[in-house]
Amino acid sequence: RVFYSFGNVPDAIRRLFTVESETGEIRLVASLDFEEKNKYIFGLEARDGGGLTGHCEVQIDVTDEND
């Protein structure tokens, strides 16, 4: 069984996204504004019951809905 969570990420990322701990699915919590920021990069962590941990980097590109 693997559990997913944010790695060492700023609070601003935690205010915008959540991670489903059992599936690793990333969900949006607040609206994103392309004009404010067009790319988010942050780390995720996967941990199993035996103490092993894996890390990955997630990149989310925001597109302007007017284009």
Secondary structure in CASP SS format (residue, H / E / C, confidence):
PFRMAT SS
TARGET T0000
AUTHOR 0000-0000-0000
METHOD secondary structure of the structure
MODEL  1
R C 1.00
V E 1.00
F E 1.00
Y E 1.00
S E 1.00
F E 1.00
G C 1.00
N C 1.00
V C 1.00
P C 1.00
D H 1.00
A H 1.00
I H 1.00
R H 1.00
R H 1.00
L H 1.00
F E 1.00
T E 1.00
V E 1.00
E C 1.00
S C 1.00
E C 1.00
T C 1.00
G C 1.00
E C 1.00
I E 1.00
R E 1.00
L E 1.00
V C 1.00
A C 1.00
S C 1.00
L C 1.00
D C 1.00
F C 1.00
E C 1.00
E C 1.00
K C 1.00
N C 1.00
K E 1.00
Y E 1.00
I E 1.00
F E 1.00
G E 1.00
L E 1.00
E E 1.00
A E 1.00
R E 1.00
D E 1.00
G C 1.00
G C 1.00
G C 1.00
L C 1.00
T E 1.00
G E 1.00
H E 1.00
C E 1.00
E E 1.00
V E 1.00
Q E 1.00
I E 1.00
D E 1.00
V C 1.00
T C 1.00
D C 1.00
E C 1.00
N C 1.00
D C 1.00
END
